[in-house]
Amino acid sequence: MNKKSKAKQRRNNSFCNKKLWQVINLIFACVSGLFIFIFISLLPLEEEKKVGGRKSGGYLRRRLTAMAENDGTICRFEVQGRISSMAYGDATNACLVSTIMNGTHIFNMDSSCGAPTRYVAQLESFPHQIIGGDPIISSCFLSSDSSLAVGSSVGGIAVVSRSSRSVVRCYNFQDEAPVLSLKEVPHEPSLLLSASPVGVQAIDVERSVVRLSLAVPKPRVVGAVAITRNSFAVANYDGKVMLYDVRCGIDPVTVLSVPDQITSIAVSPDTRALIAGTVGGRVFVMRCLVSKLREEAFGTGKTRSPVRCVAMHHGRIAAGDISAKITLLDSGDCPAPTMYWTAHSLLPHVVATSSWGVSSVLLRKDSLWGAFTSSESAASHVVMLPP
């Protein structure tokens, strides 16, 4: 074999070896990609979930998985739109989240496989067109969480069935005043306590009629709560909390006062104590029934901002303010240290601006819920924190 033939053969062998290595590398890349895809598909869903986007379309029912994170958050959800209110349903262990113009969502939280740091959320979403086109500013569960009521900024109240996903009852305030708060009356599944800036009414949702209207002197109402079946409390912005016993009539039987303007009110489901948040960044615990409860006042830190929402459960108090800070206080005999969370600590990916605030808080034995909203963002964030 001459030199030219040998050189040509070497070139052919080199070309074949090069092609062979290319084929081997291609097969290896495909197999590696397949294994990576299978591995990723087996991972749980990421902790933060977007809810209520355009692609959600109509009614949603999803299964979400969330785990405890390094910052102490059990789970965190992103909700399209500005959150106006939250409510908790003890019958179904569900959290009701309402937005102003982007629908209403229900998070059914259950521990997965008995692990305290792993939760599965069953999500139900109700588009805004189901509950009407008016801005929603208040909401609550009704009838053992089988339905929900939403209140609008123009005085409309709609009762939506969770099973049929349709409005089953409607009611409108005559003066078309905003429905600031909605609360189900204990042991009265068809009675709804609703408050507007100018009055408070107990509405029979089965008949869509007013059962009674409370007399509120110089009304500048910020909210109302049902303490028992017959006892109601109405908070006025001027620092007055009026207690009513409907067995004695529609006039207040007692007036409690705090040295500040009241911005929010809530009732503890276990002790029936009242908790009020104020403009000065303080919270006041008030006794409205005969008990050994201490009436106290608490500050929300060295730097205080107006409190926008409050909650109380088993002696613990949660307060959310307009500076996007959540404060957890302990009013027990041996109180635990006060804890603080901010939008910056819980939502590190969110741009830190002064537009963020806490719009709602919920407190239960095993969890603390908070909703962060911003006037400059199209999305809100819901966080679930450990007790």
C-alpha positions as CSV (number, residue, x, y, z in Angstrom):
1,M,0.0,0.0,0.0
2,N,1.5,3.3,-1.0
3,K,1.8,6.3,1.2
4,K,-1.2,8.1,-0.4
5,S,-3.5,5.1,0.4
6,K,-2.3,4.9,4.0
7,A,-2.9,8.7,4.5
8,K,-6.3,8.4,3.0
9,Q,-7.2,5.4,5.3
10,R,-5.9,7.3,8.4
11,R,-8.2,10.3,7.4
12,N,-11.2,8.0,7.0
13,N,-10.5,6.3,10.4
14,S,-10.2,9.7,12.1
15,F,-13.4,10.9,10.5
16,C,-15.3,7.7,11.6
17,N,-13.9,8.0,15.2
18,K,-15.0,11.6,15.3
19,K,-18.5,10.7,14.1
20,L,-18.7,7.8,16.6
21,W,-17.8,10.1,19.5
22,Q,-20.4,12.6,18.4
23,V,-23.0,9.9,18.4
24,I,-21.9,8.7,21.8
25,N,-22.0,12.2,23.3
26,L,-25.5,12.8,21.8
27,I,-26.8,9.6,23.3
28,F,-25.2,10.5,26.7
29,A,-26.8,13.9,26.6
30,C,-30.2,12.5,25.8
31,V,-30.0,9.9,28.6
32,S,-28.8,12.6,31.1
33,G,-31.6,15.0,30.1
34,L,-34.2,12.2,30.5
35,F,-32.9,11.4,34.1
36,I,-32.9,15.1,35.0
37,F,-36.5,15.5,33.7
38,I,-37.7,12.4,35.7
39,F,-35.9,13.7,38.8
40,I,-37.5,17.2,38.6
41,S,-41.0,15.8,37.9
42,L,-40.8,13.8,41.1
43,L,-40.0,16.9,43.2
44,P,-42.9,18.6,45.2
45,L,-44.3,21.8,43.9
46,E,-42.4,24.9,44.9
47,E,-43.4,26.6,48.1
48,E,-44.8,29.8,46.5
49,K,-47.8,29.3,44.3
50,K,-49.4,31.9,42.0
51,V,-53.2,32.0,42.4
52,G,-55.8,33.8,40.4
53,G,-53.9,34.6,37.2
54,R,-55.5,35.0,33.8
55,K,-55.0,31.4,32.9
56,S,-57.1,30.3,35.9
57,G,-60.2,31.1,33.9
58,G,-63.2,29.8,35.8
59,Y,-63.5,27.7,38.9
60,L,-60.3,26.1,40.1
61,R,-59.6,23.1,42.2
62,R,-55.9,22.4,42.6
63,R,-53.7,20.5,45.0
64,L,-50.7,22.4,46.2
65,T,-47.8,21.2,48.4
66,A,-45.8,23.5,50.7
67,M,-43.0,22.9,53.2
68,A,-41.5,24.9,56.0
69,E,-38.8,27.2,54.9
70,N,-35.7,28.6,56.6
71,D,-37.5,31.9,57.4
72,G,-40.1,30.0,59.4
73,T,-42.8,30.3,56.8
74,I,-44.9,27.1,56.5
75,C,-46.2,28.2,53.1
76,R,-46.5,31.2,51.0
77,F,-48.9,32.0,48.1
78,E,-49.0,34.7,45.5
79,V,-52.6,36.0,44.7
80,Q,-53.4,38.2,41.8
81,G,-55.1,41.4,42.8
82,R,-55.2,43.3,46.1
83,I,-56.5,41.2,49.1
84,S,-59.2,43.0,51.0
85,S,-60.1,40.4,53.7
86,M,-59.5,37.0,55.1
87,A,-61.6,34.7,57.2
88,Y,-61.0,31.3,58.7
89,G,-63.4,28.3,58.7
90,D,-62.9,26.0,61.7
91,A,-65.3,23.4,60.4
92,T,-63.2,22.7,57.3
93,N,-59.8,24.1,58.4
94,A,-60.0,26.5,55.4
95,C,-58.8,30.0,54.8
96,L,-61.0,32.3,52.8
97,V,-59.1,35.0,50.9
98,S,-61.0,37.7,49.0
99,T,-59.5,40.2,46.6
100,I,-61.1,43.5,45.5
101,M,-61.5,42.8,41.8
102,N,-59.8,39.4,41.2
103,G,-62.2,36.9,42.8
104,T,-62.2,34.8,46.0
105,H,-60.0,31.9,46.9
106,I,-60.3,29.1,49.6
107,F,-57.2,27.3,50.9
108,N,-58.1,24.0,52.6
109,M,-55.0,23.2,54.6
110,D,-54.2,19.7,55.7
111,S,-51.0,18.2,57.1
112,S,-49.5,15.7,54.7
113,C,-48.5,12.3,56.0
114,G,-48.6,13.6,59.6
115,A,-45.6,15.7,59.1
116,P,-45.9,19.1,61.0
117,T,-43.7,20.9,58.4
118,R,-45.4,19.6,55.3
119,Y,-48.9,20.8,54.2
120,V,-51.2,20.1,51.3
121,A,-53.5,22.9,50.2
122,Q,-56.7,22.1,48.3
123,L,-57.5,25.3,46.4
124,E,-60.9,26.6,45.3
125,S,-61.1,29.8,43.3
126,F,-64.3,31.7,42.5
127,P,-63.9,34.2,39.6
128,H,-65.1,37.8,40.2
129,Q,-67.9,37.5,37.7
130,I,-69.5,34.7,39.8
131,I,-69.9,37.0,42.8
132,G,-70.8,40.2,40.9
133,G,-68.8,43.0,39.3
134,D,-68.5,45.3,42.4
135,P,-65.3,45.6,44.4
136,I,-65.2,43.1,47.3
137,I,-64.0,44.5,50.7
138,S,-65.3,41.9,53.2
139,S,-66.1,38.2,53.4
140,C,-66.8,35.3,55.8
141,F,-67.9,31.7,55.9
142,L,-71.5,30.6,56.6
143,S,-73.4,27.4,57.5
144,S,-70.5,25.3,58.6
145,D,-68.3,26.6,55.8
146,S,-70.7,25.3,53.1
147,S,-71.1,28.8,51.7
148,L,-69.5,32.1,51.8
149,A,-70.7,35.7,52.0
150,V,-69.0,38.7,50.4
151,G,-69.7,42.4,50.9
152,S,-69.0,45.0,48.3
153,S,-68.0,48.7,48.4
154,V,-71.5,49.8,47.2
155,G,-73.5,48.0,49.9
156,G,-74.2,44.7,48.2
157,I,-74.0,41.3,50.0
158,A,-73.9,38.0,48.1
159,V,-74.1,34.5,49.5
160,V,-72.3,32.0,47.3
161,S,-72.7,28.2,47.6
162,R,-69.4,26.3,47.5
163,S,-71.1,23.2,46.0
164,S,-73.0,24.9,43.2
165,R,-70.5,27.8,42.8
166,S,-73.3,30.3,42.3
167,V,-75.0,33.1,44.1
168,V,-77.9,31.8,46.1
169,R,-78.9,34.9,48.1
170,C,-78.4,38.7,47.6
171,Y,-79.0,41.7,49.8
172,N,-78.3,45.5,49.4
173,F,-77.9,48.2,52.0
174,Q,-80.5,51.0,51.3
175,D,-77.8,53.7,51.5
176,E,-75.4,51.7,49.4
177,A,-72.7,52.2,52.0
178,P,-69.5,50.0,51.9
179,V,-69.9,46.7,53.8
180,L,-66.9,47.0,56.1
181,S,-67.3,43.7,57.9
182,L,-69.3,40.5,57.7
183,K,-69.5,38.0,60.6
184,E,-71.7,34.9,61.1
185,V,-73.6,35.0,64.4
186,P,-72.7,32.0,66.6
187,H,-75.3,29.3,66.7
188,E,-77.3,31.2,64.1
189,P,-76.1,29.9,60.7
190,S,-78.6,32.0,58.8
191,L,-77.9,35.3,60.6
192,L,-75.2,37.6,59.3
193,L,-73.9,40.6,61.2
194,S,-72.9,43.3,58.7
195,A,-71.4,46.7,59.3
196,S,-71.2,49.9,57.2
197,P,-69.7,53.3,58.3
198,V,-73.2,54.5,59.2
199,G,-74.9,51.5,60.7
200,V,-74.9,47.8,61.7
201,Q,-77.6,45.3,60.7
202,A,-78.2,41.6,61.5
203,I,-79.5,40.1,58.2
204,D,-81.4,36.9,57.8
205,V,-79.7,35.5,54.7
206,E,-82.3,32.8,54.1
207,R,-85.0,35.4,53.6
208,S,-82.7,38.3,52.5
209,V,-84.3,40.6,55.1
210,V,-83.0,42.6,58.0
211,R,-83.7,41.0,61.4
212,L,-82.7,44.1,63.4
213,S,-80.7,47.3,63.0
214,L,-78.6,48.5,65.9
215,A,-78.7,52.1,67.1
216,V,-75.2,53.6,66.8
217,P,-74.8,57.1,68.3
218,K,-72.7,59.4,66.1
219,P,-71.8,56.5,63.8
220,R,-68.3,56.3,62.4
221,V,-68.3,52.5,62.4
222,V,-65.1,50.6,61.6
223,G,-66.4,47.1,62.2
224,A,-68.7,44.9,64.2
225,V,-68.3,41.4,65.8
226,A,-70.8,38.9,67.2
227,I,-69.6,37.8,70.7
228,T,-72.5,35.4,71.4
229,R,-75.8,34.7,69.8
230,N,-77.3,37.7,71.6
231,S,-74.3,39.9,72.3
232,F,-72.7,42.2,69.6
233,A,-69.9,44.8,69.7
234,V,-69.6,47.8,67.4
235,A,-66.4,49.8,67.2
236,N,-66.5,53.5,66.4
237,Y,-63.5,55.4,65.0
238,D,-63.7,57.9,67.9
239,G,-62.5,55.3,70.4
240,K,-65.8,53.9,71.6
241,V,-66.8,50.3,71.6
242,M,-70.5,49.8,72.1
243,L,-71.9,46.5,73.5
244,Y,-75.4,45.3,72.7
245,D,-77.6,42.7,74.2
246,V,-80.4,42.2,71.6
247,R,-82.7,40.7,74.2
248,C,-82.8,44.2,75.8
249,G,-83.3,46.1,72.5
250,I,-81.2,47.8,69.8
251,D,-79.5,50.4,72.0
252,P,-76.0,49.9,73.5
253,V,-76.1,48.6,77.1
254,T,-72.4,49.4,77.7
255,V,-69.9,51.7,76.1
256,L,-66.2,51.0,76.4
257,S,-63.6,53.6,75.6
258,V,-59.9,53.6,74.6
259,P,-57.6,56.6,74.5
260,D,-57.1,56.4,70.7
261,Q,-58.9,56.2,67.4
262,I,-59.9,52.6,66.6
263,T,-59.1,51.2,63.2
264,S,-60.1,47.5,63.6
265,I,-61.8,45.1,66.0
266,A,-61.9,41.3,66.5
267,V,-63.1,38.8,69.1
268,S,-61.3,35.9,70.6
269,P,-63.2,32.7,69.8
270,D,-62.2,31.0,73.1
271,T,-62.5,33.7,75.7
272,R,-64.8,36.1,73.9
273,A,-62.5,39.0,74.7
274,L,-62.5,42.0,72.4
275,I,-59.3,43.2,70.8
276,A,-59.1,46.7,69.1
277,G,-56.3,48.1,67.0
278,T,-55.7,51.8,66.9
279,V,-54.1,54.6,64.9
280,G,-51.3,55.0,67.5
281,G,-50.0,51.4,66.9
282,R,-51.5,49.9,70.0
283,V,-53.9,47.1,70.7
284,F,-56.4,47.0,73.6
285,V,-57.9,43.9,75.2
286,M,-61.3,44.5,76.6
287,R,-63.6,42.3,78.7
288,C,-67.2,42.3,77.5
289,L,-68.5,39.3,79.5
290,V,-68.2,38.4,83.1
291,S,-64.8,36.7,83.5
292,K,-61.3,37.1,85.0
293,L,-59.8,38.5,81.8
294,R,-57.4,41.3,82.4
295,E,-58.0,44.5,80.3
296,E,-54.6,45.5,78.9
297,A,-53.0,47.6,76.3
298,F,-50.0,46.6,74.2
299,G,-47.6,48.4,71.9
300,T,-46.5,47.0,68.6
301,G,-42.8,47.9,69.0
302,K,-40.6,50.9,69.4
303,T,-41.6,52.2,65.9
304,R,-45.3,52.1,65.6
305,S,-47.7,52.5,62.7
306,P,-51.5,52.5,62.5
307,V,-52.8,49.0,63.0
308,R,-55.0,47.9,60.2
309,C,-56.1,44.4,61.4
310,V,-56.1,42.4,64.6
311,A,-56.8,38.8,65.8
312,M,-56.7,37.0,69.1
313,H,-56.7,33.3,70.1
314,H,-55.8,31.6,73.3
315,G,-54.2,34.7,74.8
316,R,-52.1,35.5,71.8
317,I,-52.6,38.7,69.8
318,A,-51.7,39.3,66.1
319,A,-51.6,42.8,64.7
320,G,-50.9,43.9,61.2
321,D,-50.1,47.5,60.4
322,I,-49.7,49.8,57.3
323,S,-45.9,49.5,57.4
324,A,-46.2,45.8,56.4
325,K,-45.3,44.5,59.9
326,I,-47.0,41.6,61.7
327,T,-46.7,41.6,65.5
328,L,-47.4,38.6,67.6
329,L,-48.0,39.3,71.3
330,D,-48.6,37.0,74.3
331,S,-51.0,38.2,77.0
332,G,-50.6,35.2,79.2
333,D,-49.3,35.1,82.8
334,C,-45.9,33.9,81.6
335,P,-45.8,35.6,78.2
336,A,-43.6,34.5,75.4
337,P,-41.3,37.0,73.7
338,T,-43.0,39.3,71.2
339,M,-42.3,38.3,67.6
340,Y,-42.2,40.5,64.5
341,W,-42.3,39.8,60.8
342,T,-42.1,42.2,57.9
343,A,-42.7,42.1,54.2
344,H,-38.9,42.3,53.7
345,S,-38.2,39.3,55.9
346,L,-41.0,37.1,54.6
347,L,-40.9,38.2,50.9
348,P,-37.3,38.8,50.1
349,H,-37.9,38.8,46.4
350,V,-40.4,41.7,46.6
351,V,-39.0,45.2,46.1
352,A,-39.0,47.1,49.4
353,T,-41.2,50.1,49.1
354,S,-43.4,52.0,51.5
355,S,-46.5,51.0,49.5
356,W,-46.7,47.5,51.2
357,G,-49.0,46.9,54.1
358,V,-50.8,44.1,56.0
359,S,-54.4,44.0,54.9
360,S,-55.5,41.1,57.1
361,V,-54.4,38.6,59.8
362,L,-55.8,35.4,61.2
363,L,-54.8,33.6,64.3
364,R,-55.5,30.0,65.2
365,K,-53.9,27.5,67.6
366,D,-51.6,26.0,65.0
367,S,-51.0,28.8,62.6
368,L,-50.8,32.6,61.9
369,W,-52.0,33.9,58.6
370,G,-51.1,37.3,57.1
371,A,-51.9,39.0,53.8
372,F,-49.5,41.6,52.3
373,T,-50.8,44.0,49.7
374,S,-49.3,47.0,47.8
375,S,-50.8,49.9,45.9
376,E,-48.0,49.6,43.4
377,S,-48.2,45.8,42.8
378,A,-50.6,43.7,40.8
379,A,-50.2,40.8,43.2
380,S,-50.6,40.2,46.9
381,H,-49.0,37.6,49.1
382,V,-50.5,35.3,51.7
383,V,-48.2,33.7,54.3
384,M,-48.8,31.0,56.8
385,L,-46.5,31.1,59.8
386,P,-46.0,28.6,62.6
387,P,-47.6,29.3,66.0
